[in-house]
Amino acid sequence: MTDDLVKRILERANTEGDIVCGDDGYYVYWPRRTGAYSSYHLRALADELDRRNEVWDKELNEYFDNLAKKQEPLGEEFEKVLYNNLDDLYVRDDD
């Protein structure tokens, strides 16, 4: 993939507003127009999304790694009760 073509692909995606930050903080490619995209074009976009998401992904993984390290064991009895009643903890719209 030539640098000029990659640059044009990314410029178009940026100009069209097709690379957006999602609710989860990650950048995604969300084309507003319909059309076909080759793997060549999508690969350029995927590389750009990886580049933009690199810092956020690192921060998020570090946060959850630290959170997991700080969590205290629940204890065997509580883990069993939690596991057996996990479905009851979810909020459902059909109630």
C-alpha positions, 0 to 999 in steps of 0.5 A: 500500500503506497503512502499516498493512497493511505493518506488519501483514504484517511483524509477522506474518512476524516473529511467525511467524519467516518472515524468517530469515537464510540461511547466506549472511548474507542475510535471506530470506522462508521461510514455515513454513506453506503458503498463498497470497500476493498480489503486494501482500503479497510486495512488502511483504516484498520491500521489508523484505528489501531494507531488512534486506539493504542493509548486508550487501550493501554490505559483501559487494560492497565486500569482493569489489570490493577482493579483485578489485582486489588480485588479481594477474594469473595470466599468460596460460599459467597462465590457459590451463592453469587454464581447460582443467582447471577441471572437474578442480578441482571435487569430485564426489560421484559419484567 
